[in-house]
């Protein structure tokens, strides 16, 4: 059991700024002066009926938990922290925590070198709603913080980082060959589906992470976007996907499987959405992951409460349409919130089915350790609820080593066409490539 000292009473104050969009950006720029930041942005996305606020900003670490390796009982340490604090906790869990759950290993190259888990109790939490802002302060200076934020200038140079030359870790011809090998595993009955990812990276690169995130966020406007700063390590995330949310005793998971581009007109977009909705391949991918999620939730849920609230829902985002299904259940009273996360982690949409075999083959065929990519970022509330995204459409940057990385991937199934899978990767990478280059990028 970890001993976390008692903190003083947290002050909570409500404010009504006249321009909430401006205040949200000012809050992020103000927060960036701290060593530890978690900024979560819903980007006014209208199709998330489970959203609770427009934005959350967690600033400064009053207490923190950092787990460096997967053999240190990360989930048990997180349970201790959640039980001891009963307060706001923000943090991330990396994909490599699979090794904490199953007998798996990670030996691929890692250019970012994030810890496998990091959570912190913020000195300040800023909740941004449609008409108000609530500031929680452990320093009892909410009024002072509000005025500091309102006086923060927003004249950041958004073009501070351009024309970065990235290269693929896996050459295209090798990627196509690996997809065929994965298809052979499927033909031989080793698995039904596997999420295969590849890395694009740049070495010896100086970037301004906040400027890069603001540009990326403006392009994507995704509902689970996040800017995470831990000293010299950064996550710039524009995720469209929720991993798992706990609201009271309800669990909500919304896996994405199925992607198609946006149309140039309303008519074209409607036609493309219909094409995605009727795609046999995409529906097969989606239903397999829905079944996997249902199976994961079984370990945490009251018998008979697991429901597929929506199957094959197609939703628009700035540059793509996605097929999203929603699964809900009721958490058993004897299951800890952290165990509910562990039972579902890593998320099925980023592994495949069966899950363990997929993760074994992911380690075999991918060339880069996933780390925080396809992990999760989110928070626990003082009431014990939580909400975590899936870390995709994301850039990772280590300012100490000047290494920039992003990964993209997709589900490989029996009828996957390697060339089309590669094209889907580039479609998912579009916003990131546009963000780091003012010219058409070659990959």
C-alpha positions in Angstrom: 0.0 0.0 0.0 1.4 3.4 -1.0 1.2 6.2 1.6 -0.1 9.4 0.1 -0.2 12.3 2.6 -3.4 14.1 3.2 -3.9 17.4 1.3 -5.6 20.5 2.4 -9.2 21.4 1.4 -9.7 22.1 -2.3 -11.3 25.4 -3.2 -14.0 25.2 -5.9 -15.2 28.4 -7.6 -17.4 29.1 -10.6 -16.7 31.8 -13.2 -18.5 33.1 -16.3 -16.0 34.4 -18.9 -17.6 36.1 -21.9 -15.7 34.2 -24.5 -15.4 30.5 -23.5 -13.5 29.5 -26.7 -10.9 32.1 -26.0 -10.7 31.2 -22.3 -10.1 27.5 -23.3 -7.1 28.4 -25.4 -5.8 30.8 -22.8 -6.1 28.1 -20.1 -4.0 25.7 -22.2 -1.3 28.4 -22.8 -1.2 29.3 -19.1 -1.0 25.6 -18.2 1.9 25.0 -20.5 4.2 26.9 -18.1 3.9 24.0 -15.7 6.0 20.8 -15.9 2.9 18.5 -15.7 -0.2 19.2 -17.8 -3.2 17.2 -19.0 -5.5 19.1 -21.3 -8.7 17.3 -22.6 -10.8 18.9 -25.4 -14.2 17.7 -26.6 -14.0 20.3 -29.5 -17.8 20.9 -29.3 -18.4 17.5 -30.9 -22.2 17.2 -31.1 -22.5 13.4 -31.5 -21.1 12.3 -28.1 -24.2 11.9 -25.9 -22.0 10.7 -23.0 -19.9 13.9 -22.9 -19.9 15.7 -19.5 -18.1 18.9 -20.3 -16.4 20.8 -23.1 -12.9 20.7 -21.7 -10.8 19.7 -18.7 -7.4 21.2 -17.8 -5.3 19.6 -15.0 -2.2 21.5 -14.0 0.7 20.9 -11.7 1.4 17.7 -9.8 0.6 17.9 -6.1 1.1 14.1 -5.9 2.1 11.7 -8.7 2.6 8.1 -9.5 5.1 7.1 -12.1 5.7 3.4 -13.0 8.7 2.9 -15.2 8.4 -0.9 -16.0 5.7 -3.4 -16.6 6.9 -5.7 -13.8 6.2 -3.2 -11.0 2.4 -3.9 -10.5 1.2 -0.7 -12.2 -2.5 -1.4 -11.8 -2.2 -2.4 -8.2 -0.3 0.9 -7.5 -3.0 2.8 -9.4 -5.7 1.1 -7.2 -3.8 2.3 -4.1 -3.7 5.8 -5.4 -7.4 5.9 -6.3 -8.4 4.5 -3.0 -6.1 6.8 -1.0 -6.8 10.1 -2.7 -10.6 10.2 -3.5 -9.7 13.2 -5.6 -9.2 14.2 -9.2 -6.5 12.1 -10.9 -5.3 12.5 -14.4 -2.9 10.3 -16.3 -2.0 7.8 -19.0 -1.6 4.0 -19.4 0.6 2.7 -22.2 -0.2 -0.2 -24.4 2.8 -2.0 -22.9 0.8 -2.6 -19.7 -0.4 -5.7 -21.6 2.6 -7.3 -20.0 1.2 -6.6 -16.6 -2.0 -8.4 -17.6 -0.8 -11.3 -19.7 2.5 -13.2 -20.1 3.7 -11.0 -22.9 6.8 -9.0 -23.6 7.9 -5.8 -25.5 11.3 -5.7 -27.1 10.8 -3.5 -30.2 12.5 -0.1 -30.6 11.3 2.7 -28.4 12.3 6.2 -29.4 10.0 8.1 -26.9 10.7 6.2 -23.7 7.6 7.1 -21.7 7.0 5.4 -18.4 4.4 2.6 -18.7 2.0 4.5 -16.4 1.7 8.1 -15.0 -1.0 9.6 -12.9 -1.0 12.8 -10.9 -3.2 14.7 -8.5 -3.4 18.2 -10.0 -2.9 21.4 -8.0 -5.5 22.9 -10.3 -8.4 21.4 -12.3 -10.4 23.6 -14.7 -13.7 22.4 -15.9 -15.0 24.2 -19.0 -18.7 24.0 -19.8 -20.9 25.6 -22.5 -21.7 28.6 -20.2 -19.3 28.5 -17.3 -15.9 27.5 -15.9 -15.3 25.8 -12.6 -11.8 26.0 -11.1 -10.6 23.7 -8.3 -7.5 24.9 -6.5 -5.5 23.1 -3.8 -3.8 26.5 -3.2 -7.1 28.3 -2.4 -6.3 30.8 -5.1 -9.0 30.2 -7.8 -9.8 33.9 -8.3 -6.1 34.6 -8.9 -5.8 31.7 -11.3 -8.9 32.8 -13.2 -7.5 36.3 -13.7 -4.0 34.9 -14.7 -5.7 32.9 -17.4 -7.8 35.8 -18.7 -4.6 37.9 -18.9 -2.7 35.2 -20.8 -1.8 36.3 -24.3 -2.7 33.9 -27.2 -0.3 35.2 -29.8 1.6 31.9 -30.1 3.3 31.3 -33.5 1.4 28.4 -35.0 3.9 28.1 -37.7 6.8 27.5 -35.3 7.1 23.9 -36.5 6.9 23.2 -40.3 8.5 21.1 -43.0 9.5 18.2 -40.8 10.7 15.3 -42.9 9.4 12.0 -41.5 10.2 8.6 -42.7 8.4 5.2 -42.3 9.9 2.6 -40.0 8.6 0.0 -42.3 9.1 0.5 -46.1 6.0 0.2 -48.1 6.9 -3.1 -49.8 7.7 -4.7 -46.5 4.4 -3.4 -45.0 2.5 -5.1 -47.9 4.4 -8.3 -47.4 3.7 -8.3 -43.6 -0.1 -7.8 -44.3 0.0 -10.9 -46.5 1.7 -12.9 -43.7 -1.0 -11.8 -41.2 -3.6 -12.9 -43.7 -1.9 -16.3 -43.8 -2.2 -16.5 -40.0 -5.9 -15.8 -40.4 -6.3 -18.5 -43.1 -4.5 -21.0 -40.9 -6.9 -20.2 -38.0 -4.5 -18.5 -35.7 -6.8 -15.5 -35.3 -9.7 -13.7 -36.9 -8.4 -10.1 -37.0 -5.3 -8.2 -36.0 -4.6 -4.5 -35.7 -1.3 -3.9 -37.5 0.5 -0.5 -37.0 3.5 1.3 -38.4 5.6 4.2 -37.2 6.5 7.4 -39.0 9.3 9.3 -37.3 11.8 12.1 -37.4 15.2 12.3 -35.5 17.1 15.3 -34.3 14.0 17.5 -34.7 13.2 20.7 -32.8 9.5 21.4 -32.4 7.2 23.6 -30.4 4.8 21.0 -29.1 2.0 23.3 -28.1 2.0 25.1 -31.5 2.0 21.7 -33.2 -0.9 20.5 -31.0 -3.0 23.6 -31.7 -2.6 23.2 -35.4 -3.3 19.5 -35.3 -6.4 20.0 -33.1 -7.7 22.7 -35.4 -7.5 20.3 -38.3 -9.0 17.3 -36.6 -11.5 18.8 -34.0 -11.7 15.4 -32.4 -13.9 14.7 -29.3 -11.1 13.0 -27.3 -8.2 15.3 -28.0 -5.5 15.8 -25.4 -2.3 17.6 -24.8 -0.2 15.8 -22.2 3.1 17.2 -20.9 5.4 15.3 -18.5 8.5 17.4 -18.2 10.2 16.9 -21.6 7.9 14.3 -23.0 4.7 15.2 -24.8 1.6 13.7 -26.3 -0.3 15.6 -29.0 -3.5 13.6 -29.4 -6.6 14.1 -31.6 -8.4 10.9 -30.9 -11.9 10.3 -32.1 -12.4 7.2 -29.9 -13.5 6.5 -26.3 -12.0 3.5 -24.7 -14.0 3.2 -21.5 -16.1 5.5 -19.3 -17.6 4.9 -15.9 -20.6 7.0 -15.0 -22.1 5.9 -11.7 -22.2 2.1 -12.1 -22.6 2.2 -15.8 -19.6 1.3 -18.1 -19.5 2.6 -21.7 -17.2 1.5 -24.4 -17.3 2.8 -28.0 -14.8 1.0 -30.3 -14.1 2.3 -33.8 -13.7 -0.1 -36.7 -14.4 1.1 -40.2 -13.1 4.3 -41.9 -13.8 6.1 -45.1 -12.9 9.6 -46.3 -15.3 12.6 -46.1 -17.0 13.8 -49.3 -16.5 17.2 -50.8 -20.3 17.8 -50.9 -23.2 16.8 -48.6 -24.4 14.4 -51.3 -21.0 12.8 -51.8 -20.5 12.6 -48.0 -23.9 10.9 -47.6 -23.0 8.4 -50.3 -19.6 7.6 -48.7 -21.3 7.1 -45.3 -23.7 4.7 -46.9 -20.8 2.8 -48.5 -19.1 2.4 -45.2 -22.3 1.4 -43.4 -22.9 -1.4 -46.0 -19.3 -2.5 -46.3 -19.2 -6.3 -45.5 -15.5 -6.1 -44.6 -16.0 -3.1 -42.2 -19.1 -4.6 -40.6 -17.2 -7.9 -40.0 -14.3 -6.0 -38.4 -16.7 -4.0 -36.2 -18.8 -6.9 -35.0 -15.7 -8.9 -34.1 -14.4 -6.1 -31.9 -17.9 -5.6 -30.4 -17.9 -9.3 -29.4 -14.4 -8.9 -27.9 -15.5 -5.9 -25.9 -18.6 -7.7 -24.6 -16.3 -10.5 -23.5 -14.0 -8.1 -21.7 -16.9 -6.4 -19.9 -18.2 -9.8 -18.8 -15.5 -10.0 -16.1 -16.6 -6.7 -14.5 -20.3 -6.5 -15.1 -23.5 -7.6 -13.5 -24.9 -10.7 -15.3 -27.3 -9.8 -18.1 -26.5 -6.1 -18.2 -24.2 -6.0 -21.2 -26.0 -4.4 -24.1 -25.0 -3.2 -27.6 -26.7 0.2 -27.6 -25.7 0.9 -31.2 -24.2 -1.3 -33.8 -22.5 0.1 -37.0 -23.2 3.7 -36.2 -21.5 5.9 -38.8 -20.3 9.4 -37.6 -18.6 12.3 -39.3 -15.3 13.8 -38.3 -13.4 16.6 -39.9 -11.5 14.4 -42.4 -13.0 10.9 -42.2 -16.2 9.1 -41.4 -16.0 6.3 -38.8 -18.1 3.3 -37.9 -18.6 3.3 -34.1 -20.5 0.8 -31.9 -21.5 1.5 -28.3 -21.6 -1.2 -25.6 -22.8 -0.6 -22.1 -23.0 -2.6 -18.9 -23.5 -2.3 -15.1 -20.3 -2.5 -13.0 -20.5 -5.1 -10.3 -20.4 -3.7 -6.8 -17.4 -5.9 -5.9 -15.3 -4.8 -8.8 -12.8 -2.0 -8.3 -12.9 0.8 -11.0 -9.3 0.1 -11.8 -10.0 -3.6 -12.3 -12.7 -2.7 -14.7 -10.1 -0.9 -16.8 -7.6 -3.7 -16.4 -10.1 -6.3 -17.6 -10.7 -4.4 -20.8 -7.1 -3.3 -21.4 -5.6 -2.9 -24.0 -8.7 -2.0 -26.0 -9.9 -4.6 -28.5 -10.0 -2.1 -31.4 -6.2 -1.8 -31.2 -5.4 -5.5 -30.7 -7.6 -8.0 -32.6 -9.2 -11.3 -31.9 -8.4 -13.5 -30.1 -6.7 -10.8 -28.0 -3.6 -12.6 -26.6 -2.6 -14.2 -29.9 -3.1 -10.8 -31.7 -0.8 -9.1 -29.2 1.8 -11.8 -29.7 1.8 -11.3 -33.4 1.8 -7.5 -33.0 5.1 -7.8 -31.2 6.4 -10.1 -33.9 5.5 -8.1 -36.9 5.5 -4.4 -35.8 8.9 -2.7 -35.7 8.3 -0.1 -33.0 7.1 -0.5 -29.4 3.7 1.2 -29.2 4.2 2.8 -25.8 1.6 5.4 -25.3 0.2 4.9 -28.8 -2.9 2.7 -28.5 -2.8 3.3 -24.7 -5.2 5.6 -23.0 -5.3 9.1 -21.5 -8.0 10.3 -19.1 -9.1 10.9 -15.5 -10.8 9.8 -12.3 -13.2 12.1 -10.6 -13.4 12.4 -6.8 -16.6 10.4 -7.0 -14.8 7.4 -8.5 -16.0 7.9 -12.1 -13.6 7.8 -15.0 -13.3 8.5 -18.7 -10.4 7.4 -21.0 -9.7 7.7 -24.7 -7.8 5.6 -27.1 -4.5 7.2 -28.0 -4.6 7.2 -31.8 -4.1 10.1 -34.4 -1.4 11.2 -32.0 2.2 12.5 -32.1 4.7 11.8 -29.4 7.7 13.9 -28.8 10.8 13.5 -26.5 12.3 17.0 -26.3 15.5 15.6 -24.6 16.3 13.3 -27.4 14.5 15.4 -30.1 12.6 12.4 -31.4 9.2 12.8 -33.0 7.0 9.8 -33.7 3.5 8.9 -34.8 1.9 5.6 -35.6 -1.1 4.6 -37.7 -2.7 1.2 -38.4 -5.7 -0.7 -39.2 -7.5 -4.1 -38.8 -6.3 -6.9 -41.0 -8.9 -9.5 -41.8 -9.2 -12.4 -44.3 -10.3 -10.2 -47.2 -7.9 -7.3 -46.5 -6.2 -6.0 -49.6 -2.6 -4.9 -48.6 -2.5 -1.9 -50.9 -5.9 -0.6 -49.6 -4.7 -1.2 -46.0 -1.7 1.0 -46.7 -3.9 3.7 -48.2 -6.1 3.6 -45.1 -3.0 4.2 -43.0 -2.2 7.3 -45.0 -5.8 8.5 -44.7 -5.5 8.3 -40.9 -2.1 10.0 -41.0 -3.4 12.9 -43.2 -4.0 15.5 -40.5 -0.6 14.8 -38.9 1.2 15.0 -42.2 -0.5 18.2 -43.1 0.3 19.6 -39.7 4.1 19.1 -39.9 4.5 20.2 -43.5 3.4 23.1 -45.6 3.9 21.1 -48.7 2.5 17.8 -50.0 4.3 15.1 -48.1 5.7 12.0 -49.6 5.8 8.8 -47.7 
